[in-house]
Amino acid sequence: MKNFLERYKKFGRTMLTGAALLALAGRAHAQSSDILIDKLVEKGILTVREAQDLREEADKNFTAAVQTKLGMPDWVTSYKISGDFRARFDHTSSDNQGFTDRERYRYRLRFGIAVNMLDNLEAGFRLASGDLKGSAGNALSANSTMQDNFSKKNIYIDTAYGKWTPVNSGGWLVSGTVGKMDNPFAFTPMVFDPDLTPEGAAAQVNWAINDRHSVSLTGAAFILDEEQFSLSDPMMYGGQLLWNAKWSEKFSTSLGAGSFKIMSPEQLNTANVPLNNQGNTRTLTLAPITGADLYSLKYGYFPAILDASATYTLDSFPLYNGTFPIKASAEFMQNMAVGDKNQGFWVGVTFGKSGTKKTWDISYRYERLEADAWYDQLVDDDNGAFYPGDRLTGASPAIPFGYYGGTNVKGHMIRFNYSFTDSFTFSATCFITDLISTDGLVANSLVTDTKTTASFRFLADVMWKF
């Protein structure tokens, strides 16, 4: 009787394991057998010993079995599913009595699939939520605001790309990507908003000189807009050279340099592209056909950018799981296409690094980004300031008073992250900011003090990633 029960228990476990493998494979679109088996261990379906035995057997025929089950072509080697859900509390306030404090409850959902194929090919896409911005989504945010009587929310294509890696051996990696992609550059939010997914083509070359030094070169050409009545489509070209060095087990550095050039910036006017941020100097012009007022960029943008960081790692730190990194960083940029209000910089320090269970980090940064240091539609939209009134006609666009991200901003940022698990992280961020210049601002009838531009923004996030 005892042997029968043991055989029955073993048979039941085997059947349950097989059913779970098929179910997980169907949901995950043929992720690797190792990932599936780990999930079974987490759920208590398999013991560690049984998982090891199954992993050895699965390595032999799992890929073929799943390909048959899902109808995958022979040239597809694997699928990878990833994404995250973030819930956010967003508070904004200002010293100016004309500004009404604002609180928003928001969320972001992202879900993507990457398909790996033979011959080092990859294709993928990611969908993301987002509020409607004009006739399209906001290029700098995938947040959806809780509003409008439980109305259905929008889903947008966040990325859609094809990638080829013709070289990946001998310390060299060469790849090319085309489509709408995650930003291939390693610059900070002063240059590119973290949610920005540019469109065009990019190429990357990485050389691992040895186990302590590596160099990478990234170049890209991105399309900013397509003009129906002109061949002068606005585009952006640029590149970045990055050197990473590990001088010892405890000390490492990174040094980077890059530059970008925006072609046909005059086409980036209020009629052609949605404006999410503010700050650049713009001039009043007339539309060639309708005669409507247009506000076009007054200057071109050709910034040179330098960045550097140094990291020292402690063996341990109180209330932290693992070795503890301390990182000091700085970045500087100057727009060589204009001679005034053309610089930006930030300096900061980060203690710790979140992302795995029971790890955390706390960061401080001071940033000063002048009005025409860089194209205002590409920089971090969370870091903004309060505009106390409309701008003078003929000098800049007549924008209403309110809080806007972009350039012409200076101030402090403090951020804390804590990862309760590998997949669940809490974050709190404070921005204490002010406009650099109020030139060209005039008082709005609802704003009592045109010179008070200080503002405060607080973000509290909880994020689940998978």
N, C-alpha and C positions, 0 to 999 in steps of 0.2 A: 504494500500500500504506500509506504514511504517513497519507494523508488518510482512508483507510478505518479505520485504527486510531484516529485522532482522533475520527471520527464514532462508532465503536463505544464508545470510552471515554466520550464525551459522552452517548451513549444510555444506557450502563450507569449513569453517575452520575445521570442524570435518573430512571431507573427506581428506583434505590436511594433517591434523595431522596423520590420519591413514596411508596414503600413505608414509608420511615421516618416520613414525615409522617402516614400513616394509622395506623401502629402507635402513634406518640406520641399522636395524637389519641384513639385508643381508650383508651389508658392514662390520659391526663390529662383525659378527659371535656371536650374542646373548650376547652382553654386557648387564649389568644390566639396568633395565628400568629407574632408576634414571639418569644414564649417558645420555641415549637417550633423556629423557625429558629435561634435562639441555641444551642439544644441540638445541632443538627446541625453548627454551626460548632465547638462544643466537642469533638464526637466526630470532627472531621476529615472529615466527609462533604462539607461545603461549604466553599469558600473565602469570605473576607469579601466579595469582589466578587460572587460567585454568590449569596451570602446577600442582598445588597442588591437584586439583580435579582429574586430570588424574593420578597422582602418586598414590593416594589412590585407584583408580579403578584398575590401572595396577598391584599393588601389589598382587591383588587377582588371576589374571589369566595370567599375562604377560609371566611368565616362561613357562607355559604349551603351550601357543600360539606360542611362538618362537620355542620351541622344535618341535612342529608339523610342523611349516613352514620350518625349516632347517633340519628336519630329525635327530635331536640329540637323542642319546640313553638316556634312563631314568636316567642312573647313571652320566651323565654329568650335572653339576650344573651351570657352567658359562664359558665363554671365555673372555680372556683379550688380546687385541691387543695393542702393544706399539712399539715405535721406535723413531728414530731421523734422521735428515739430518744436516750435518755440512759442511760448506764451509771454506777453510783454505788458508791463505797466509803464506808461510814458507820461511824465509830468513836465510841463514847461511853464516858467514864470519869468517876470521881468520887474525891475525897479520902476519902470515907467508906468504911471497910473493909467495911461491909455491902453495898456495891454491887459487883456483878461486872461488870468491863469487858465491853463488848459490841461485836462487829463484825458488820456485815451487808453482803452484796453484793446490790445491788438494781438495777432498771432501770425505766424509764418509757417507754411507747410512746403516742403520740398521733397520730391521723389524722383529718382533717376535710375537708369539702367545703362550699364556699359557692357558691350559685347566684344570679347577678344576672339580673334580669328588667326588662322595660320598666316605665315609670312609677315608676322609682326604688325597686323592691322587691328584697328580698334574703331568702333563707332558707338555713339551713345547719345542720350538726351536726358534732360531733367526738366520736370514741370514744377512750377512754383506758384503760390498764391500771390495776391497783390491787389491794391486798390486801383481803380481806374484813374488814369492821369491823362486828361484830354481824350484822345482817341486811342490811347495805348496805355500799357502799364508803366509804372515808374521805373526807369532804368536803374535807380539807386536803392530800391527797396522792394522786398517781397512781402511787406506787412499788409495784412488785411485788418481793417478797423471794425470793431463790433459796433454796428449801427444799422439804421434803416429797417427797423422792425423785422429782424431776423432774415433779411434778404439773402438770396444766394450770392456767393462770392465768385470772383474771377480766378481762372487758372490760366497761366501764360507759359509759353516756351521759354525756359530760363537758359538752357543750353541745348544745342543740337550740332554735333560735330563729327568729323571723321579724322582719324589720326593714323599716321604711318611712321614706324620706327625702323628705318632700314639698317641702322647700326646700333648694336648693343653688345659689345664685347671688347676685351682688352682695355678696359677702363674708359672706353668711349661710348657715348650715347647720343645719337642724332635722331631727331623726330620733327615731324611737321604736322600741323593741325589746321583745318579749314572749317569754317562755319561760325556758329555762336558758341563761345567757349568760356571756361573759367579763365580769369586773367592770368596769362603766362608770366607776367612780371612780378618781381618780389618787392616792389615799392610799398610804402605804407599808405594809410588812408589820407594823408595829406596830398597824395598824388592821385590815387584811385580809391573810390569807395569800395569797401569789401564786397558789396553785392553786385558790383558792375560786372557784366558778362559781355565783353566786346565781340564785334562781328567782323570777320575778315579772315586773315591767314597769319600764322605764326610759325617760326622755326626755332628750335632749341638745340644747342650743342653743349654737352657736358663732358668734361675730361677729369677723371679721377687720377691725378698725378701720382699719388700714392695713398696710403691709408690715412694720411693727415692733411693733405691739401687737395682741393678740387677747384676747378674753374668752370663757369658756365657762361654762355653767350646766348641771349634771346633777342630775336628781331621780329617785328610784326608790322603789318599794314592793315589798318582798321577803317571800315567805312562808317562815317558819321551820319551821312544822309544821302539820298538819291534825289536829284533835282530833275523834274519833268521837262523843264524848258531851258536847261543848261547842261553843257558838258563839264562844267566846273564843279563836280561833286566834292563836298567837303570830306577830306580824309585825314587820317593821322598815321604817320610813320614814326617808328622809334626803335630803340634798342637798349639793352642793359648788359653790362659785364659785371660778373660777381665772382669774388674770390673768397672761399671759405677755408679757414685754417684751424687745425687743432694742434696747438703747441704742446700740450701735455694732457694728461687724463682729466685735469681740472680746468684748464684755460683754453678758450677758443675765441676766434675773431671772425668777423665778416666785413668785407669792404666792397662797395659797389659804386658804379658810375653809369649814367645813362642820359639819354636826351630824346626829345620828341619834337615833331614838327607837324603843325596843323595846316593843311592846304585849303585854300578858298574859305577862310574864316568868315568872310562877308556873307556867305550863304547860311550861316548859323544864326538866323534872325528869328524873331518871335513868331513869324508866320510859318517857318519851315520846320522847326523842331520844338518839342515841348521843353519848357524851362522848369527844372525842379529846384535849382539853387539860384543864388544871386551873388553879386560882387563885382563882376567884370564891368569895365567902362563900355558903354554902348552909346551909339548915336542914332538920332532920329532920321529916317529916310522914308521914301515913298515907294510903295509897291509899283512895279512897272506897268501893270495892267489895270488894277483896281484903284490905284492911287491911295490905298489905305496906309496908315502910319505903320512903319516897321522900325524896330529897334535892333540894329546890327552891331556886332562887335567892332569897336573902334580900332583895336590893335590885333596884331598877329601873335601867335604863341609858339615859341621855340626855346623851351627851358632846358637848362643843363642841371642835372641832379646828382648829388653825392650823398652816400649814406654809409654809416659804419656802426658796428656794434662789437662789444666785448662781453664774454660770458665767463664767470668763475663759478665752479660747482663745489659746494660743500658736501661732505660725506653724509651729513644728516642735519635736520633742523626740527625743533619742537613742533609737534602736531602736524607733521608732514611725512608722507609715506615715500621713502626713497631718497636718493641724492637730491640736493637742493640747489638749483641754478640761480645766480644773480646776474642780470643782464642790463648793461648800460647801452643806450642807443642814441643816435642823432642822425638828422637828415637836413640837407640844405638844397634849395633850388633857386635859380635865377632865370627869368625870362629874358633872353638875349634879343628879342624882337622889339623891346620897348625900354625906355630909359628911366621910368618913374613907377613907383608902386609895383615893383617887379620881383620882389624877393619873398621867400618863405623859408621857415626853418622850424624844427621842433627838437627837443631834447627830453629824454625820459629814462626811467629805470623800472625794471620789473623784478620782483622777488618771487621765486617759485615758478611752477608751470603746471597748470591744470590740464585735465583731459583723461586721466586715469583715476581709479578709485582712491579716494582719500588724499587727493592732491589739490593744491590751490595756488593762486597767484594774486598779487596785488601790484598795480602799476600806477605810476604818475607820469604825466607828460605836460610840458608847456609848449604851445604852438603859436606861431605868428605867421599868418599867410596873407600877404598884401593883395590888393584888389586884382592886379593884372599879372600876378606871378604865374598863373596857370588857368586854363579853361575851367570856369566855375562849375560846369555841368558834370565834371568827372570826379570831383573830390567828395569827401565824406559829407553826407547830408545830415548826420546826427550832430556834428559839430557846427553850430550856427550861432546867430546873435539876433537881437531885436532891432528891426528897422523902424524908427519912430515916425516916419511920414513918407509921402510920395517924393520921388526924386525930380529934380528940375528937368523939364522938357528940353530936349536938345543935347543934354549931357548924358543921360542914362534913361533906362526905361521907367515909365511911371508905374511903379509897383506899389501896392497897398502896404500899409504898415503891418508888421507882424514878424514872426520868428522865421528866419530862413537860414539854411545851411549854405556853404559855398566858400568863396574867398572873402577878403576884407574882414577877417575874424582873427582875434587873438584871445588866448585864455588857457585855462587849466582843465585837465581831465584826470579823474581818479577812477580806477576800476578794480573790482574784486570778483574773482571767480572761485567757486568751490565745486569739485566733482564728487558727488556722493557715490557714484559708480562710474564705470567706464562709459556708460551711455546717458547719464543724467547729471546735468551741471546747472548750478545757480550762478547768476551774474548780476552785479549791481554797478552802475556807471553814473558818474556825475560830471557834467560839463559846466564850468563857471567861466563865462565868456563875455566879450564885449566887441563892438565894432572898432576897427583900427581908425577909420576915418568917417566923419559925417559930412564931408564935402558933397555938395549937391543935394543934400536932404532939405526938405521944407516941411513945415509943421502941417500935419493933418488936423482937421477940425476936431477930431476926437482925441488927439494927443496933446497933452498939456506941456510936455517938456521934450523938445526935439533933441536935446543933448544927452538924454538918459538912454543908453543902449545896452546896459549890463543885463545879462539874462542868466538863468539857471535851468538846466535840464537834468532830469533824473530818470534813468531807465532801470527797471528790474525785470530780469528774464529768468525763465526756467526752460531748459531745452532737453529734449529727448532725441538722441541720434541713433540711427540703425544702419 
